[in-house]
Amino acid sequence: MIGIVDYGRGNLRSVEKALEKLGFEAGILRSPDELKKTDGLILPGVGAFADAMEALNREGWVQPLRDYAGSGRPFLGICLGMQLLFEMGEEHGEHPGLGLLPGRVVKFPAGLKIPHMGWNTLRLVRESPLTAGIPDNSYFYFVHSYYAQADEDCIAGVSEYGITFPAFTGRDNIWGAQFHPEKSSPWGLVMLKNFGKWVGEHEHISGN
């Protein structure tokens, strides 16, 4: 099963419906104790970095999510959920993130209209199991005012909005999409399908 973390900061049902439409078993997790029943995990998110980390800490998710990432099971962050994968966020002061990927989350430069909202292209710069079959410069749907300054070896796709910014990041079993794949039909659904297939392959290999 693919778990979707509920910490009060995400479009949970839209992600769950997209996965179910693709034929995958998915469920919303309301407690870290439920992580043990999942074979893959999605961390969604909408809103402010500091508020989201405060909610994850308050509800006891932070160390279980770090442990989950360390288990090797597929892990995908979406929008704010991607930003939370990094070490630090600068929204309303400096706040530590989950620290699963190297880098920090910063505001778009002054002079740009924010949030960056709407359809934009994704230029692929490195292979990922989640982008198989997705053409370069395909369109995805974005809504965000901050972006990740990620280490180069974690950048798998970039977009342009006044600057070139990382739009798809990750390595090993941990990946993040700054855009909303669940709102980015058809290529967003291809990405979620790739994630579901990857979860199934990992489940088969691990014997769970």
N, C-alpha and C positions, 0 to 999 in steps of 0.2 A: 504493500500500500504506500501511496505517496501522501505524506503528512503536510499540512499547511498550518503554519504557526499562527495562533490567535493570541495576540498581545494587545489588541485594541487599536491597531494602527494600519490595517490593510484592507484591500478589496478582496476579502476571503472568498466570498461566494462566486465572484466572477472567475477566479482562478480555478476553483473547484468545478464549476460548470464546464469550463473549457476542457479540463482534463477528462471529465466524465463523457463529454461529447466525443472525445478522441478514443474512448473505450478503456480508460485506465481507472482503477480503483483509487479514490482519493478521499481524504477525510480531514476535517478541521480539528486541530489539536488545541485543547484548552488547558492542558497541564503538561509540564515537562515529563511526567511519568508516562505519558502516552507515546513518547519518542521510541520506546523499545519495540512497538508494534509496526514501525515503519521501515521501508526499504530505501526510501528517498525522501528528501525534505525540501520544501519551498518556504522561504522567509519573505513574505510580501511587506509592503510598507508604504504609507502615505503620511506626509507631515514633516515634523522637525526631528532632526537627528537626536538632540538632547532629550526631548520628550520620549522618543522611542527607546533610547537606552535606559532612561529612568524606568519605563514600564517593564522592559525586559529584566532589569535588576530587581524591581519590586516583586515581580511574579516568579522569580527564581529560574529564569530561562538562560542566563548568560553562561554559566559553566556547563550546563547540559548541552547547549548549542556548540560550545567549543569542543566538548567531548565527542559529540556527534560528528563534527567535522573531522576530528582525529580518527574516527572509526573507519574512514575511507568510503562511507556511503555517499551517494550523489547528493549534493547540496546546492540549491539555486536561490540566490537573492534577487528580488525584483524591485526596481525603483529605489525607494528608501532602503529596502531590504538589502540591495546591493551595497549601498553606501555604508550600512552598518557592518559589513564584512571587514572594513578597513580599520586601521589603528586609531584614527583620530578624526573628529569632526569639528569644524570651526563655527557652526551655527550657534549664536548666542553664547560665545565663549568656547574654549577648548574642552572637548568631552571625549573620553576614550570610547572606542568602538569595540567590536568583538575581537579585533586583532588577528583575523584569519588570513588577511591579505595585506601586504605592505603598501602603505600610502595614507593620504589624508583627504578629507572631503572639505572643499572650499567653495566660496561663492563665485558665481560668474563675474567677470570684470565689470566695473562701473561703465555705464553707457549702454549696456545691453538691456533690452526689455525682458524682465523676468516675471513669471516663470517662462522658461523655454517650453512652449506648449504646442503640440501638433505633430504632424508627420515629418520625419526626417530620414535621410538615408544612413545606412550602416555600412561603412567600408571595412571589410574583413582584413585583418593583418596577421592573424595566426589561427591555426586550426583548433577546433574544439569539437567534441562529440555532439554539441548542441546546435552547431551551425551546418551540419551535413545537409546538402541539398538546397541550401539557401543561397541564391545568387548574390554576388557582391553588389553593393549599393541598393539593396532592397529597402523598402520603406517600413519604418516602425513608429509607434506612437509614444511620444514623450510628454511628461509634465514634471519639471523640476527646476529649482533655482540654484542648486549646488551641484558640483560634479567632483569626481574622484581624481586626485592627482596620484595616479597609480605608478608603481614601478613598471618599467617597460616590459619586463618579462611576464607581467600579469595582464597586459593589454591584448585583447583578441579582436577588438573592433572599435572603430572610432567614428564620430560624427562631427559635423561642423556647426557651430553657432557662435559666430564672432571669433571663436578660437576652435582649435581641434581638441576635442575632449574624449576621454575613454567612455565608450558607450556599452561595451561588452568586455568583461574582465574575468580573470580567473586562472586557475591552474589545478592540476591533479583532479580531485573530486569536488572542488569548490569553484562555483561560477556565479557571475552576477550580471544582470541586464539592467541598465539604467532606464530603458524603455519598458513598456508594459506589453509583454508578448500576448497576454490574454485579451488585449484590445487591438492587436496588430494583425488581424486576419489579412491575407492568408499565411504570411511568413511567420508570424508569431505563433500560429498553431503548429507549423512545422517544427519550430523550436521546442514547443511543449511536447510534441510527439516524440522528438528526438530524446528529450529528457525522460519521458516515460519508458521508451525503449531501453535507454541506458540503465534506468532503475531495474527493469526486468532482467537485463543481462547481468547486472551486478548481483541481483538476488540469486540467479541461477548459479553463477560462479561461486558465490559465498555459501550456497547451500541453505539459505534461510527459507 
